[in-house]
Amino acid sequence: MIGGATVLDVLLVLALIGYAIDHYRRGLVAGALSLAGFLAGGALGLWLLPGLLESWSATAYSSLRQGLVLIVGVLGLAAIGQALGAHAGWRLRSLLRVPQLQKADSVLGAVAGVVVAAILAWFVAGSVQGALPAGASEAVAQSRVLQGVDRAMPAQADRFFAGVRQAVDDRGMPDLYAGPIAPVDPPGTGVVRGRGVARAADSIVKVTGVADSCGLAQEGSGWVAAPHRVVTNAHVIAGVEHPRVQVGGTGRSYPATPVAFSQERDIAVLAVPDLDAPALPAGAELTRGDAAVVAGFPQNGPYRLDPARVNSRLHALGTDIYGQPAPPRAIYAITGRVQPGNSGGPLLSASGQVVGTVFAKSARGAPTGYVLTLDESRPVVAQATHATAAVPTGSCVD
């Protein structure tokens, strides 16, 4: 951090200066045609490549590999279009014989180059943020330059770029991000004092167990999704054969049986026959800026409620609990305190309804957590509603 600016900010500023110099030399006409060629090439790639990839879907191409091929192909065609546009622009610029016109063309070209580069950086950073490692993702979120661009973008631009992302997703490209990156207002503490939030405590449990294969004691949180069924994270019970749950983290400890375990989604379901606790009601999907509550047992401590606010809902590429590539997952990025021990606990709406399952936190920087949406966990939970047979829980997580 340099005077409040991140290393990413320094690199972005240097890149923008480079763009200004380059486009001063190119001029507005050449720069505009270069950009037009870039966009035309990219559009051609988006129109042509998804159909080709679909015809290859029966081959060894995984969905992740297809996405990477699509990204490289689109950028490659965009670069070809940019080169052709730049060449045409240089030829047109050579026709400007009046020095004053050449000077004006250069100055306007520099300004336009900086503006376009800043917008492209904002769009690309937002599009890949969900696929980045936690530290890099946090650096993007903290960038003063990207935040400034986001504040300057009109609502119409937000909708346009969201439409571009949706169009790409409809053609088979994984949707890495569902909205522009931008900070949200700090969550207010009053949300944790609602009556519905207080009632939810009867349906939130501490989950504990020992992974015998590696001798690790593990703990996390969970929530009651149906009679005698508790949802938690797969990484909370990874390698644990005989987990136990406690309502409110105190009192009687109930034996539980893992009846569903998805290492890709990081969701598990426990059958707890002796547990007599009400199921949490499901809430509606949250949107950016909505208040929420992180409920659980951080650091294996007592039950705790922390205010949160939704930053965005996104489809994020990442890895499973063992670090292997996993399909995109629908998640919320939230601003709020999330700590070890909150894993598997619910994200509550302001009225106390469950809207997702906490599964990760940012490695450093601003307090940021990640929450699996109900839609993401629903297939796993549904298959476990009446299941009674124990399922393997894999090996413990390092």
C-alpha positions as CSV (number, residue, x, y, z in Angstrom):
1,M,0.0,0.0,0.0
2,I,1.5,3.3,-1.1
3,G,-0.3,6.4,0.4
4,G,-3.6,4.5,0.3
5,A,-2.9,3.2,-3.2
6,T,-2.3,-0.5,-3.9
7,V,0.3,-2.0,-6.1
8,L,-2.5,-2.7,-8.6
9,D,-3.3,1.1,-8.6
10,V,0.3,2.0,-9.4
11,L,0.4,-0.5,-12.3
12,L,-2.9,0.8,-13.6
13,V,-1.7,4.4,-13.5
14,L,1.5,3.4,-15.3
15,A,-0.6,1.6,-17.9
16,L,-2.9,4.6,-18.4
17,I,0.1,6.9,-18.9
18,G,1.4,4.4,-21.5
19,Y,-1.9,4.4,-23.2
20,A,-2.0,8.2,-23.2
21,I,1.5,8.4,-24.8
22,D,0.6,5.7,-27.3
23,H,-2.7,7.3,-28.3
24,Y,-1.2,10.7,-28.5
25,R,1.1,9.4,-31.2
26,R,-1.8,7.5,-32.9
27,G,-4.3,10.3,-32.7
28,L,-8.0,10.2,-32.3
29,V,-8.8,8.8,-35.8
30,A,-6.4,6.0,-35.6
31,G,-7.3,5.2,-32.0
32,A,-11.0,5.2,-32.8
33,L,-10.5,2.8,-35.7
34,S,-8.2,0.7,-33.6
35,L,-10.9,0.4,-30.9
36,A,-13.6,-0.3,-33.5
37,G,-11.4,-3.1,-34.9
38,F,-10.9,-4.5,-31.4
39,L,-14.6,-4.6,-30.7
40,A,-15.5,-6.0,-34.1
41,G,-13.0,-8.8,-33.7
42,G,-14.2,-9.6,-30.3
43,A,-17.8,-9.6,-31.4
44,L,-16.9,-11.9,-34.3
45,G,-15.3,-14.3,-31.8
46,L,-18.3,-14.3,-29.5
47,W,-20.6,-15.0,-32.5
48,L,-18.4,-17.7,-34.1
49,L,-16.5,-19.6,-31.4
50,P,-19.3,-20.8,-29.0
51,G,-20.9,-22.7,-31.8
52,L,-17.6,-24.4,-32.7
53,L,-17.0,-25.3,-29.0
54,E,-20.5,-26.8,-28.8
55,S,-19.6,-29.1,-31.7
56,W,-16.5,-30.2,-29.8
57,S,-18.4,-30.8,-26.5
58,A,-18.3,-34.6,-27.1
59,T,-14.5,-34.5,-27.1
60,A,-12.1,-34.2,-24.2
61,Y,-12.7,-30.5,-23.8
62,S,-13.9,-29.8,-20.2
63,S,-16.2,-26.9,-19.5
64,L,-13.3,-25.0,-18.0
65,R,-11.0,-25.7,-21.0
66,Q,-13.8,-24.6,-23.4
67,G,-14.1,-21.4,-21.4
68,L,-10.3,-20.7,-21.6
69,V,-10.3,-21.5,-25.4
70,L,-13.2,-19.1,-25.9
71,I,-11.4,-16.3,-23.9
72,V,-8.1,-16.8,-25.8
73,G,-10.0,-17.0,-29.2
74,V,-12.0,-13.9,-28.6
75,L,-9.0,-11.9,-27.5
76,G,-7.0,-13.2,-30.4
77,L,-9.6,-12.1,-33.0
78,A,-10.0,-8.8,-31.1
79,A,-6.2,-8.2,-31.4
80,I,-6.3,-8.9,-35.1
81,G,-9.2,-6.5,-35.6
82,Q,-7.3,-3.9,-33.5
83,A,-4.3,-4.2,-35.7
84,L,-6.3,-3.9,-38.9
85,G,-8.1,-0.8,-37.5
86,A,-4.9,0.8,-36.4
87,H,-3.4,0.3,-39.9
88,A,-6.4,2.0,-41.5
89,G,-6.3,4.8,-39.0
90,W,-2.6,5.5,-39.6
91,R,-3.3,5.8,-43.3
92,L,-6.2,8.3,-42.7
93,R,-4.1,10.3,-40.2
94,S,-1.4,10.8,-42.9
95,L,-4.0,12.7,-44.9
96,L,-4.2,15.4,-42.2
97,R,-1.8,18.0,-43.5
98,V,-2.7,21.0,-41.2
99,P,-0.5,21.0,-38.1
100,Q,-3.2,22.4,-35.9
101,L,-5.5,19.5,-36.8
102,Q,-2.8,17.0,-36.2
103,K,-2.2,18.5,-32.7
104,A,-5.9,18.4,-31.9
105,D,-6.1,14.9,-33.2
106,S,-3.2,13.8,-30.9
107,V,-4.6,15.5,-27.8
108,L,-8.1,14.1,-28.3
109,G,-6.5,10.7,-29.1
110,A,-4.6,10.7,-25.7
111,V,-7.8,11.6,-23.8
112,A,-9.8,9.0,-25.6
113,G,-7.1,6.3,-25.1
114,V,-7.1,6.9,-21.3
115,V,-10.9,6.8,-21.1
116,V,-11.2,3.6,-23.1
117,A,-8.3,1.9,-21.3
118,A,-9.8,2.7,-17.9
119,I,-13.2,1.4,-18.9
120,L,-11.7,-1.8,-20.3
121,A,-9.7,-2.3,-17.2
122,W,-12.8,-1.8,-15.1
123,F,-14.8,-4.3,-17.1
124,V,-12.1,-7.0,-17.3
125,A,-11.3,-6.7,-13.6
126,G,-15.0,-7.1,-12.7
127,S,-15.4,-10.0,-15.1
128,V,-12.5,-12.1,-13.7
129,Q,-12.6,-11.0,-10.0
130,G,-14.6,-14.1,-9.0
131,A,-12.0,-16.4,-10.6
132,L,-9.0,-14.9,-9.0
133,P,-7.2,-16.2,-5.8
134,A,-8.5,-14.5,-2.7
135,G,-5.5,-12.1,-2.4
136,A,-5.8,-10.9,-6.0
137,S,-9.5,-10.6,-5.8
138,E,-9.2,-8.5,-2.7
139,A,-6.6,-6.3,-4.5
140,V,-9.1,-5.7,-7.3
141,A,-11.8,-4.8,-4.7
142,Q,-9.5,-2.3,-3.0
143,S,-8.2,-0.5,-6.1
144,R,-8.8,3.2,-5.8
145,V,-8.5,3.6,-9.6
146,L,-11.2,0.9,-10.3
147,Q,-13.4,2.3,-7.6
148,G,-13.1,5.8,-9.2
149,V,-14.0,4.4,-12.7
150,D,-17.0,2.6,-11.2
151,R,-18.3,5.7,-9.5
152,A,-18.0,7.6,-12.8
153,M,-19.8,5.0,-14.9
154,P,-23.5,5.9,-15.5
155,A,-26.2,3.4,-14.7
156,Q,-26.7,2.8,-18.5
157,A,-23.2,1.6,-18.8
158,D,-23.6,-0.8,-15.9
159,R,-26.7,-2.3,-17.6
160,F,-24.8,-2.5,-21.0
161,F,-21.9,-4.4,-19.6
162,A,-24.1,-6.6,-17.6
163,G,-25.9,-7.4,-20.8
164,V,-22.6,-8.2,-22.5
165,R,-21.7,-10.6,-19.7
166,Q,-25.2,-12.2,-19.9
167,A,-24.8,-12.6,-23.7
168,V,-21.5,-14.4,-23.2
169,D,-23.0,-16.6,-20.6
170,D,-25.9,-17.6,-22.8
171,R,-23.4,-18.7,-25.5
172,G,-21.6,-21.0,-23.1
173,M,-18.9,-18.9,-21.6
174,P,-18.8,-19.2,-17.8
175,D,-20.2,-16.1,-16.1
176,L,-17.4,-15.1,-13.8
177,Y,-19.0,-11.9,-12.5
178,A,-22.7,-10.7,-12.3
179,G,-22.2,-7.0,-11.8
180,P,-19.7,-4.1,-11.6
181,I,-17.1,-4.1,-8.8
182,A,-17.7,-1.4,-6.3
183,P,-17.7,-1.0,-2.5
184,V,-21.0,-0.8,-0.6
185,D,-21.9,1.2,2.5
186,P,-20.7,-0.4,5.8
187,P,-23.4,-2.7,7.2
188,G,-25.5,-1.2,10.0
189,T,-25.5,-2.9,13.4
190,G,-29.2,-2.6,13.8
191,V,-30.0,-5.5,11.5
192,V,-28.8,-8.0,14.0
193,R,-31.5,-6.9,16.5
194,G,-34.5,-7.9,14.5
195,R,-37.1,-10.3,15.9
196,G,-36.8,-12.7,13.0
197,V,-33.0,-12.8,13.4
198,A,-33.4,-13.6,17.1
199,R,-35.9,-16.4,16.3
200,A,-33.4,-17.9,13.8
201,A,-31.0,-18.8,16.7
202,D,-33.2,-21.9,17.5
203,S,-32.2,-23.4,14.1
204,I,-28.5,-22.7,14.0
205,V,-26.0,-25.2,15.3
206,K,-22.4,-25.7,16.0
207,V,-20.9,-28.6,14.1
208,T,-17.8,-30.5,15.6
209,G,-16.0,-33.7,14.9
210,V,-12.6,-35.3,14.6
211,A,-11.0,-36.4,11.3
212,D,-9.4,-39.6,12.5
213,S,-7.2,-40.0,9.4
214,C,-5.2,-36.9,10.2
215,G,-6.1,-36.4,13.9
216,L,-7.6,-33.0,13.4
217,A,-10.4,-31.6,15.5
218,Q,-12.8,-29.6,13.2
219,E,-15.6,-27.2,13.9
220,G,-17.9,-25.0,12.1
221,S,-21.6,-23.9,11.9
222,G,-24.7,-25.3,10.3
223,W,-28.4,-24.6,10.0
224,V,-31.6,-26.7,10.0
225,A,-33.0,-27.0,6.5
226,A,-35.7,-29.6,7.2
227,P,-36.8,-31.8,10.0
228,H,-33.7,-33.6,11.4
229,R,-31.5,-32.3,8.6
230,V,-28.6,-29.8,9.0
231,V,-26.7,-28.1,6.2
232,T,-23.1,-27.3,6.6
233,N,-19.9,-27.0,4.5
234,A,-18.2,-30.1,3.1
235,H,-14.9,-28.8,4.4
236,V,-16.2,-28.6,7.9
237,I,-16.8,-32.4,8.1
238,A,-14.2,-33.6,5.5
239,G,-12.7,-36.8,6.9
240,V,-15.1,-36.8,9.8
241,E,-17.2,-40.0,10.2
242,H,-19.1,-39.1,13.3
243,P,-19.9,-35.4,13.6
244,R,-22.0,-33.9,16.3
245,V,-24.2,-30.8,16.5
246,Q,-25.3,-28.4,19.3
247,V,-28.1,-26.0,19.0
248,G,-26.7,-22.6,20.0
249,G,-23.4,-24.2,20.6
250,T,-24.3,-25.2,24.2
251,G,-26.2,-28.0,25.9
252,R,-26.8,-31.4,24.5
253,S,-24.6,-32.6,21.7
254,Y,-26.4,-34.7,19.1
255,P,-24.8,-37.4,17.0
256,A,-25.1,-36.9,13.3
257,T,-24.7,-38.9,10.1
258,P,-23.4,-37.4,6.8
259,V,-26.0,-38.2,4.2
260,A,-24.8,-35.8,1.4
261,F,-21.4,-34.5,0.6
262,S,-20.4,-32.4,-2.3
263,Q,-16.7,-31.4,-2.4
264,E,-17.3,-29.4,-5.6
265,R,-20.0,-27.2,-4.1
266,D,-18.6,-27.4,-0.6
267,I,-22.0,-28.4,0.8
268,A,-22.9,-31.3,3.1
269,V,-26.1,-32.4,4.8
270,L,-26.3,-34.2,8.2
271,A,-29.1,-36.4,9.4
272,V,-29.7,-35.8,13.1
273,P,-32.6,-38.1,14.2
274,D,-32.8,-36.8,17.8
275,L,-32.7,-33.1,16.8
276,D,-36.0,-31.3,17.5
277,A,-35.4,-27.9,16.0
278,P,-37.4,-25.9,13.5
279,A,-36.2,-25.5,9.9
280,L,-35.1,-22.0,8.9
281,P,-37.5,-20.4,6.4
282,A,-36.0,-19.7,3.0
283,G,-35.8,-16.1,2.0
284,A,-35.9,-14.4,-1.4
285,E,-32.7,-13.7,-3.4
286,L,-30.8,-10.7,-2.2
287,T,-29.5,-7.9,-4.4
288,R,-26.6,-5.5,-4.1
289,G,-26.8,-3.3,-1.0
290,D,-29.3,-5.5,0.9
291,A,-28.6,-5.8,4.6
292,A,-27.9,-9.3,5.9
293,V,-26.6,-11.1,9.0
294,V,-23.8,-13.7,9.3
295,A,-24.8,-16.1,12.1
296,G,-22.6,-18.8,13.5
297,F,-19.8,-19.7,15.8
298,P,-16.6,-17.9,14.7
299,Q,-13.3,-19.3,16.1
300,N,-15.2,-22.1,17.8
301,G,-16.6,-19.5,20.2
302,P,-20.1,-18.7,21.3
303,Y,-23.0,-17.9,19.0
304,R,-22.5,-14.6,17.3
305,L,-24.3,-12.3,14.9
306,D,-22.4,-10.0,12.6
307,P,-24.0,-7.4,10.3
308,A,-23.3,-7.7,6.6
309,R,-24.2,-6.1,3.3
310,V,-24.4,-7.8,-0.1
311,N,-21.8,-6.5,-2.6
312,S,-22.8,-8.7,-5.5
313,R,-24.3,-12.0,-6.7
314,L,-21.9,-13.7,-9.0
315,H,-20.9,-17.0,-10.7
316,A,-17.4,-17.7,-9.6
317,L,-14.9,-20.1,-11.0
318,G,-12.7,-21.7,-8.4
319,T,-11.6,-25.0,-6.9
320,D,-13.2,-27.6,-4.7
321,I,-12.3,-28.2,-1.1
322,Y,-9.2,-30.1,-2.2
323,G,-7.9,-27.4,-4.6
324,Q,-9.1,-29.2,-7.8
325,P,-10.9,-27.3,-10.6
326,A,-14.6,-27.0,-9.9
327,P,-17.6,-25.8,-12.0
328,P,-18.8,-22.2,-11.6
329,R,-20.8,-21.7,-8.4
330,A,-23.5,-19.1,-7.7
331,I,-22.4,-17.1,-4.7
332,Y,-22.8,-13.8,-2.9
333,A,-19.9,-11.6,-2.1
334,I,-20.7,-9.7,1.1
335,T,-19.1,-7.0,3.1
336,G,-18.9,-8.1,6.8
337,R,-16.9,-10.0,9.3
338,V,-16.5,-13.7,8.4
339,Q,-14.1,-15.8,10.4
340,P,-13.1,-19.5,10.7
341,G,-15.9,-21.2,12.4
342,N,-18.6,-19.3,10.5
343,S,-18.2,-21.9,7.7
344,G,-21.4,-23.7,7.1
345,G,-23.5,-21.2,9.0
346,P,-26.4,-19.3,7.4
347,L,-26.5,-15.8,5.9
348,L,-29.8,-14.4,7.2
349,S,-31.9,-11.7,5.6
350,A,-32.9,-8.7,7.7
351,S,-36.1,-10.6,8.6
352,G,-34.3,-13.7,9.7
353,Q,-34.7,-16.0,6.7
354,V,-31.9,-18.1,5.4
355,V,-30.6,-16.9,2.0
356,G,-27.3,-18.8,1.7
357,T,-24.5,-20.7,3.4
358,V,-21.2,-19.0,4.3
359,F,-18.2,-20.9,3.0
360,A,-15.2,-18.6,2.6
361,K,-13.5,-15.3,3.5
362,S,-11.1,-13.0,1.9
363,A,-7.5,-13.9,2.7
364,R,-6.6,-10.3,3.7
365,G,-7.7,-6.7,3.5
366,A,-11.3,-5.5,3.8
367,P,-13.8,-7.8,5.6
368,T,-15.2,-9.8,2.7
369,G,-17.0,-13.1,2.9
370,Y,-18.4,-15.5,0.3
371,V,-21.8,-17.3,0.5
372,L,-23.3,-20.1,-1.5
373,T,-26.7,-19.1,-2.7
374,L,-29.8,-21.3,-1.9
375,D,-30.0,-22.2,-5.6
376,E,-26.5,-23.5,-5.5
377,S,-27.0,-25.7,-2.5
378,R,-30.6,-26.8,-3.2
379,P,-29.8,-29.9,-5.4
380,V,-27.6,-31.3,-2.7
381,V,-30.1,-30.6,0.1
382,A,-33.0,-31.9,-1.9
383,Q,-31.4,-35.3,-2.4
384,A,-30.7,-35.6,1.3
385,T,-34.1,-34.8,2.7
386,H,-35.1,-38.5,3.1
387,A,-31.6,-40.1,2.9
388,T,-30.5,-42.1,5.8
389,A,-27.4,-44.0,4.6
390,A,-24.0,-42.6,5.6
391,V,-21.9,-41.3,2.7
392,P,-18.1,-40.9,2.6
393,T,-16.7,-37.6,3.6
394,G,-13.4,-37.8,1.8
395,S,-10.1,-36.9,3.4
396,C,-9.4,-34.1,5.8
397,V,-8.6,-30.7,4.3
398,D,-5.1,-29.4,4.9
